[in-house]
Amino acid sequence: MELLLEPLQYRFFQHGLWVAFLTGSLCGLLGVYIVLRQMSYIGHGLAHAVFGGAIASFLLGLNFYIGAGIWGMLAVVLIDKLAAKREINADAAIGIITTASFAVGVALMSRMRRFMQDFEATLFGNVLGVSTSDLIVISIVSLVAGAALVGLYKPLLFSTFDEHVAQVSGVPTQRIRLVFAAILALSILASMQVLGVTLVAAAVVIPATTARMLTNNFARMLGLSTALGGATAALGMYLSYYLDIASGASIVLLAALIFGAVLLYRQLAEAMEVRRQS
C-alpha cells in the first residue's frame, strides 16, 4: 500500500497520473477503430504531422494546443483530399503529408538549436511537467473526443466493418471518416505530453490489439481496450517513478508485456485445444 501512496504526496505526480489515465483510456478507445479499420499507419503519421505544427506554433507565438491542433486538422483534410484521387493510395497520401509535416518541424528545429531541449518533451513525453492548464485542456479533449465517439457509435461501427455498404445505405462515410480523423488528431495532440511523438502510435495500437485477441464482441472490445489503455498508463506511471525512466517508455513497455503475455496464453490455449481434439 505504501508503494501506491508514496508518489501521491507530490502534486506533479497526481497531475501526471490523472493525465496518463485519461490519455491511455482515450488511446485505447480510439485504438479499436484504428485496428479494425487497418489504419495503424495514420496514428503514427498524424503524431509526426502534429509535431511539425507544435514547432511552427512555437515560432509564431501561438498557443501549443491551438497551433498544433489547427496544423493537425489541415493534415487530416489534405490526406483525405489526396487519397480521394484515384491514382494515389491512402497509405501513400498519409506518408507524403505526415512525413513532409514532420520534416518541416525538424527543419525549423534545426534552425533554432538553443530550443532543442524544449522539444524533447514533445518527442519523448514529459508527463511530470504537466501544468494545471495542460491538465484542463487534456481533460476537455478527452471528454469531447469520448462524447463524439459515443455519439457516432452506430455510423462508425457500420462504416468500420463495411464502408461501401454503409455508404450505399446512406451513411455519410466521407464526413464520418474526416470527423474520426479529426478526433484522432486532437487525441494525439493531448497524448503527446505523456507519450511523445515517438510512442503515441504504440499506445493506440497495443491495447486494442490485445483486446481483439481476448474477445470478438465489438462493444466488449471497446470496453476492454479502454480499460487496458487506462490501467497500463496508470501502472506505467508508477513504474516510471520507481525505475526512474521516461513515462512514455514505461507505459508502452508495460502494454507490450501484457500483449506478449496474452499472445503466449492464446498460443498455449490453441495448442492444448489441438492436442485435445487429436
PyMOL commands that set and color helices and strands:
alter all, ss='L'
color gray80, all
select helices_A, chain A and resi 2-9+11-36+40-60+64-83+90-110+113-124+127-129+132-151+153-161+163-168+173-195+200-214+218-243+247-277
alter helices_A, ss='H'
color red, helices_A
deselect
rebuild
show_as cartoon
